[in-house]
Amino acid sequence: MNVKKNPQLTPELYAYVLDHNPPLGPVLRELVEVTREQLPHVSHLQVSEEQGPLLAFLVRLIGARQIVEVGTFTGFSALAMAQAMPADGRLITCDVSEEWTSIARQAWEKAGVADRIDLRIAPATRTLRALPAGQWIDLAFIDADKGFYTDYYEELVPRLVPGGLLVADNTLYHGAVIDPETPGGVAAIRAFNDHVRADERVDDVLLTVADGLTLARRR
């Protein structure tokens, strides 16, 4: 019998987690607040605060120099990763919103990492298909339109170096993935999770971090 060990994440416990993670730098902290103030109705699209230090940790762990991100929003995750990568690293990030990414550009400039980040405004599938072939991506992060997760994955995995990581956010979809009758984005995430689990090219794990975080390592 499986025993559930994770405690209920109360506001007090969440505050404790944040307090025992690396603190956000001043620009990242400001970006969180600016996003909430300027985009209150969609600020939930920003990755959770603890994911910034986690993504930075993964970048440093594997020494990532070539990163591709799908879904920029206001640039929090891109900034966290860009600050963790070497000065000669390159991060390509994909989005379709000039409005949201204008906030991102300002933050990247303020943090001094704008020269490491290549923002491409276009549908992500088009951007990904135009990327060079071969194995050159060290780390990929997916946090965009849930209906296209499997498409993004199939463009990125063949381009990962052996040992490279793909990280996908929202893979528990607020807990709705356990309902096989739920359509739309939930169904797409269920299909994505099954697709990753069956993929013999990768070793994978689904974590109960934030709204679910899947890590897939290219064999």
Beta strands, then each sheet from edge to edge (+ up, - down):
strand 1: 66-70
strand 2: 90-95
strand 3: 117-121
strand 4: 137-142
strand 5: 160-169
strand 6: 202-207
strand 7: 213-218
sheet 1: 3+ 2+ 1+ 4+ 5+ 7- 6+
end
